[in-house]
Amino acid sequence: MILGMSVPAFTLLHVIISLVGIATGLVVVLAMMAGKRLAGWTGLFLATTVLTSVTGFFFHSTAFGPPHVVGVLSLVILALAIPALYSKRLAGGWRKVYVIGAIASLYFNCFVGVVQAFQKLPFFNALAPTQKEPPFLIAQGLLLAIFVVATVVSLRKFQPPVH
């Protein structure tokens, strides 16, 4: 049991939260790349991304490992990005902190999604059962390249609203 839920039920909840975070994050990043801000989508993205990392820590584990490192990094980045947006209102260098932080936190969720896909989905697992094979490395490399491009474009296009 985790938080009064069976492990499968909690896992399903965690996966749903993660997928909502990824989907809304993609919408937010595409908007940033177009120079737009979507306040509602952004709030949902940030909230579900925080919840994804937090709920990940409730799974039983015998040791602190890579999933925990990713969760901590994501929460630290979000602890900078969220105030950059809501408290600092993207003023000055806070715009860059927000853009980089928001996109990095989405990248971490997608990175974990690729890991999970190669672990859990038979088609992908057959291609890279140890996650050291070229298909896995290529997938993660492409993912990183896409997010680097998205970050560069967003840093150029996304500007805070004029008050």
N, C-alpha and C positions, 0 to 999 in steps of 0.2 A: 504494500500500500504506500502511496505517496500522496500526502495532503488529503487523506481520506478517499482517494481514488485507487482503483486497481492500477497496476503498472501499465497494462495495455491501454486503459482509458486515459491515464496521464500522458502516455507516449503520444496517443492520438491528439490530445489537446495541445501538447508541445509542437507537434508537426503542423497542426492547423495554424497555430500562432506564427510559427516560422514561415509557412507558406504565405500567410497574409502579409507578414513583414517583407518578404521578398517581392511579392507582387506590388505592394504599395510603394516599396522602395524603388522598383523599376519605374513606376509612374513618376515618382518625385525626381529621380535622376534624369529621366527623359525631359521633364519640364525644365529642370535646371539647365540642361544642355540647350534648350530653346530659349533660355533667358527668362523663364517664368517661375513663379512661386505659387504652389498650390497648398494653401494653409491647412485645409482639412486633411488632405492626403498626407501631408508632412507630419501632422500630429499623430495620425494613425500609424504611419511608418515608424516614427521614433518610439511610440509606445509599444508597438508589437516587437520591435527590435530589442528594446530593453527587456520585455517579457520573455523573449526567446532565450536571451542569455541567462536571465535569472532562473527560469524554469529548468534550463539545462543543468544547473547545479543540484537539483533535487534528485537526479538519477543516482542510484547507488553505484559507488565506484570504490575499488580497493586502493587506488592511488591517484594522485594528482597527475593528470596527463595532458596530452595535446588539446582535447576538447575543453578542458578547464582553462588552459592558456588562452585559447581563442575567446572564450567567454569573458575572461578578465580583461583582455585587450579591448574587446568590443565595448565593455562597460566603461572602461577608462576613457576611450575615445568618445563615447556618447556623453560622458560626464563633462567633456569639453564642448562638444558640438551642440548639445541642447541649450546650455546657457548662452553660447555664442549666438544662437538664433533668438531665443526668447528674452534673455536679460540684456545682452549687449546689442541686440537688434542688428546684427551683421555689420556694425560700425567698424571702420578701419580694417585691421587685420583679422577681426572676428569673422568676416565673410569667408576668408580662406580657411579658417579653423572649422567653420561649419561645413563648407563644401567638402573639404578633405575628410572630415570626420564622418559626415553622413554617408559619403560614398565608400569610405573604408569599412564602416560598419555593415553596409549592404554587401560589400565584397566578402567579408568574413562569413555572413550567412550563406552566400552563394558558394563559397569555398567549402563549407561544411555540407551543403546540399550535394555538391559533386562527390565529396567523400562518401556520403551516405548512399548516393546512387550507385557508386562502384562497389559498396559493401552489400547493399540490400537487393538490388535489381539484378536478376540472373543474367540478362544480356550484358550489362556492363561488368558484372563480376567475372564473367567468363573471359572478357577482354583483358582484365587487369585484377586478378584475384589477390595479389599482394600489394597493390597500389604502387608498385615500383616499375610497372611496365609502361612502354611508350604511350598507349592510349590514355592512361590516367595522367601522365605527365603532360601530354599534349593538351588534354582538356583543361587542366589547371593552368597551364601556360597561356592558352587562349583566353581563359577567364580573366587572368591577371592583365593581359594586354588590353582587353575590352575595358576593364575598369580604369586602367591608366589613361586611356584615350578619353573615357567619359569624364574623368577628373580634370584633365587638361582643358577639354572643351567647356566644362562647367565653370572652371575658374575664369575663363575668358568671357563667357556669355552671361553667367548668373550675377546679377547686381541687386543690391538691396533696394527695396522700394523707396522712392523719394517721399519724405514726410512734409 
